[in-house]
Structure formats: structure tokens, C-alpha cells
Amino acid sequence: MVYVLGIDGGGSKTICVLMDDKRQILGRGEAGSSNYQSVGIEAAKYSIESAINSAVKDDIKIDAICLGLAGVARSRDIQLIKNIVKDIPIISNIKSQNIVICHDALIALIGGISNDVGIVVAAGTGSIVFGRNYQGKTKRVGGWGYILGDEGGAYKIAVAGMQAALKADDGREKSTSLIEVFKNHLGLINIEELMEVVYRRGWGVKEIAALAPIVDNAAVEGDEVANNIIDHAVEELVKATVTVINEIFVEGEFFEIVTTGSVWKCKCQMWERFVSYINPEIKVIFPRFEAVYGAGLLALRSLGEE
């Protein structure tokens, strides 16, 4: 029997699955973030090893592993990850050619569509659009982090909502219900106390991104400002997606777009808005399988089993 490991390492958690050559998942483990760009090398290694140990309970030989990790976009990132995981006992016995390291967008594409041709539009805390065509050519747009990019992600939606509330309170922009909903949600006496919440409580990306549903709810209730924020997020994701389409696919070529991430679960029909901008001949779907399953498939492929 052949056994492989698939790992999906993101900014908030790391998931590992144990899979056999029949594509059956036999074990699963979770741990903290393994994005070394944000948590550091040692913390990333610890999360990867912890997730593996939770997934693999028995003393079995692992033949291959695929690590799809956030923050791994360049060859030097891949080499760094290889160096930090080679000492993990289970991985140390795997042949080098069967240790696959890639960006988490690739495993999201393969898991979501169940093959490696198509486009994944990932919009969670951040955002990235990644595509691969029939010739193996790939194109990535976005994924540059909360300061330099991530348009359409929850963090940027939340920040835009807070900015709109403060501008409305100043009298610079249109009146919006976001002032009251932020106050109520955070227990603020006045909206100016957002300063204390954001700057003095030491809130990070994750805590701020968790405020995106406030904007979503306001949009559902018909708030014009909130709906404009959602529309802008959709427009950015559409722009990124069309860029990938034009770069690697030709007219009439069949492929699917899979949408992954928490943002697509919002109540304000953000997914429907996105689909309305996409060529109706292109099928937009929700994931058929989770990203970590795609990592398992890539591990099997390295053995010639997939």
C-alpha cells in the first residue's frame, strides 16, 4: 500500500491529511499557521510537524508529501522550506523527488476543480487569483499581502468599512449605518474609539479581517456605502480574474473557475455579483474538494500514482 501526506499551510492554520493510493483519506491533523513569512521559520516548522503527527497515528512508511504553503512563491522560498522540513522524522525518509513544495493557490486549484487546469479565485483574509492552462503555463495575480495587495479579501473590506464610518462621522463622505453597527459590535461610545481598538489593542490582520461581516450585514440591509465597498471588492477580483484568463487561455477553450475562501460565504450575494461579470460560457463553481485534498493528489502524482 502507498501512503502520502498532503499539507495545506495557511496564515491561520495548517491541515495535514494521510492519503492512500486509492485517494482515500485515512487521517487528518490540524495545527497553527505555517506561513513562515508571518510567523517565522521555527513556528512554521512546528505547525507542520504537529499537523503531521496528528494525522499519522500508526508507524507507517510515507512515500511522498506535498506541502502547499502560503508565502511560498519563489524558488528560494521552496528551498528554505525544504531545508526546515528535512529534519522532521517522517519527511526525512522520503526521497527528494517525492517532496513537493508549492504555493497554496496551486493545491486550492487542484482540490477545488479536481484537476490542474483552470483558475482559482481565493478570497479569505487576503486574496489571490491563480490559473494554469493545458500547456502548463501559469499566471498569478495578487497575493501580495495586506499592505501591498489582497484586494477583495476580508481584511481590505473591513478596513474600507471602518474608513467609511470615520469619513462619514467627519462629514467628508455619505452618511452610513456602518457608524452605528461598528459601535454596537465593538461596544464603543463613539466611532472615534475605533482608534483605540485598532491601534492600542494591538489588533492584527486576523482580528481586523473578522470585522468584514459587519460590512456584509450592512450591505444586506441596503446601506449604500457598504454596498459600494462590496462592489469594489468584486470589481477587483473580477479584474484579477480577467487578467489571468487573458494571459493563459484562448477564446473558446474550456476551463472552470473555482472560488474559495470565507468571503464567498457572505450574505450580500458577492459570489452572484462576481459571476455576473464573468463570461457566461465559463463555469464558476464552489470547490469540489478542499485544498489539502489537492495536496494529496500532487503527492501521489510525484509517485506516478495520480
N, C-alpha and C positions, 0 to 999 in steps of 0.2 A: 504493500500500500504506500502511495506517495502522500506526503503531508507538506503543506506550505502555510506560510503566515502572510496575512495582508494587514497592513497598518495604515490607518488614516490619522495623521497627526495635524491637528489644527491649533488655533490660537487659544481655545478654551479647554479642549480635551483631546486625548489620544485613544483611539479604538483599535484593538487587535482582534482578528479572527483566525482561528485554526481551520483550515480547509483541506479536504482530501481531493484526489484526482477525479472524483465524481461531482465536484463543485458543491459538496455538502459541507455546511459549517458545523464543526464539531465542538468548538469552544469559542468563548468571547471574553475579552477583558477590557477594562477602561482605566484610564489614569488622567493626570493633568496635562497641561499644554506641552507640546514638543516642538513649538516654533522657537528654534534657538535664537532667532533674531530678537525676540521679545523677552524670553525667559532665561536665556543663557545656555551654554553648552551642557553643563553638568545637569541642570534641571531637565533639559530635553532628553538627555540620555536616561535619566532616572525614570521619566514618564514612559519612555519606550520600553525599558526593561520591565517596569511594573505592569504595563499592559500585557506584555508577552507572558509574564509569569502568571497572570490571572487567566489568560486564555488557554495556556498549556498546563494541564494538571498532571498528566502522566509523563513518564520518561520515554519519550518517543523521538525518533530522528526526524528533524525538519530538513527538507530537501531544498527549499527555496523560500525567499522572503521578498516582498515588495513593500517599501516604505514610501507612501505618498504624503509628503510633508509640506505644510505651509512654510513659506520663507525659503524654499529651495528652488531657485530659478536659474542659477548659473553653475557652470562646471565646478567652480571652486566650492560652492555650497555642497554639491554632491560628494566631492572628495572629503570635505570636512565631516559630513555625516558618516561616510564610510569609516573614517578614522575613529569616530567616537563610538560607533556601534560594534566594531570588530571584536572588542573585548567582552561583549555580552555573551555569556556561555552558549546559549542556543545558536546565536548567529555565528560565533567563531568557528563552528564546524561546517558551515555552509560554503560551498565553492564560490569564489569571487564572482563568476559569471551568473550565478543564481541569486545574487544580492542586487535587487533592482531598487534604485532610488530615483524618485521623480517628484515633480510638483503635485500638490494635492488636487489641482484642477484636472490633471490627466486621469486620475482614478475616479474623480467625480463624473467625468465624461464616460468612461468605460462602464462604470457601475450604473450610471443613470440611463444610458442608451443600450447597454449590454453589447456594444462593440465600440471600436475606437475611431469611427468616422462620424463626425457631426460637431455640434457646438454645445458647450455647457455655459450657462449664464448663472454664475454663482453670486447670490446676494444675501449675505448674512450680516454679521457685524460690519464686514467690508464687502468688496465686490471684485470680481474678475470675470472676464469672458475669454474662453479658450476654445479653439477649434482645431480639428485635424481632418485633412481630406483623404481621398482614396490613394493619392501618391505618397502619403506620409508627411506632407508639408503641414506645419503647424503655425498657428498665429495666436498670440496672446495680446489682449488689450486690458489695461488696468492692472489691479492688484498691487498698487504702489503704496498701500498703507494709508492710515487715517489722516496723515498730514498732507501727503502728496497726491493722494487719489481716493479710491474707494467710493466714487460717486454712485449713488443708488443703494448704498448699504445703509444699515440701521444707524450706524454712528452719524453719518452725514445727515440723515433725515432728522435725527434727534437734535443735532446742533442747529440745523436750519429752523426747527421748531422753536427752540429757545431764543435764537436770534430774532425771529419774527415777533415773539412775545415781547421782548425787550424793546424792539423798534416801535412796536405799537404803543407800548407804555410811554415811550419818549414822545410819541406823536409824529414820528417820521414816516410810519407806514400805516396801512389799513388796520382798523380795529379787528381783533380776533379773539375767539373764545379760548385760544391757547393760553392767554394770561391766567384765566381762572382755572383751567384744567391742570396746568403746571402747579399753581398754588395749592390746589386741593390735593393733588397726588403727593406732593412733597411736604405738605404741611407748612407752607410759607405764609407769613403775614402779608407780605407784598412781593411782587415779582422781582424786585431788586435783590432779594435774598438768594436768587439763583447764583449770584457771585460767590456767596459763602459755600453753597453746595458744590459748585464746580471747582472752585479754586482752593478753598480752605479745607475741604474734607478729603482732599486727595483722590477724588474720583478718577478712575482710569477709563480706558476705551470701553471696556465691558459694561461698566456701570452707566455710562452715558448712553451707549447704544440701547440699553434696556428701556430708555425713555421713548424710543421710536413708536411704540404702541399708543402713546398719548397723541401723537400727531395723526396716527392712523384713525383712532377713535374720533378725533375732531373732524377729520375728513368725512367719515361716515355720517356724522351729524350735520354735514353740509357746510362746514366752515370753509370759506373761500380761500383763505390764506393757507390752511392746511392742505386743501386740495391742490393748490398751486405747487406746494412743496412736493407732494406725491407725483404730480405731473412732471415736474423737473427731474425727479429721480428716475421715472420711467423713461423720459427722453434721453437721459444719459446712458441708461442700459441699452436702449434701442440703438443709439449712436454707436456704442461699442460693439454691439452685435452685428450691425450692418457693416462695420469696418472689417470684422472677421470674415463675414460672408463674401464681401467684395474681394478680399485678399486671396482666399484659398479655394473658393468654389466658383464654378461657371454656371451660367443660366441653364436651367433645366436639369441640373444634377440633383439627384435625390439625397437628402440628408435630413436629420432631425435636430431640433434644438431642445435640450433638457434644461429646465430651470430648477436650481437647488438653492437651499438656504431659507432662513427664517422669514425674510422679508416677503417672500411669495405667499406666506400664510396669513398676511394681513387681511383685514375685513373690508378694505376700501376698494377691492377689485383691482389691485395693482397688477395682478397677473393678466386679467382680462384687458386692461389698458395696454399692457405690453404687447399682447398677442394681436391687438387691433392694428398695431403699426407694422407687424411682420407680414411679409408676402404670404397670402393665404395658401399658396402651394407648398409652403414649408410647414411641416407638422411641429408644433410646440407641445412638449409633454412634461409631466412630472416624472421624477426618477422611477425607473423600473426596479432598480436595486440601489442600495446605499453605496456610498463611495468606497467604503472599506471592502465591499464585495469586489469592486473593480480592482482593488489592490491584490486581492487573492487571485483573480484571473490573470493579472500580469505576472504574478509569481509562477503560476502554472505555465504560462507562455514561455518563461525563461527555460523551462524544462522540456518544452515541446509537447506539453500536455493539454494546452488550451486551444 
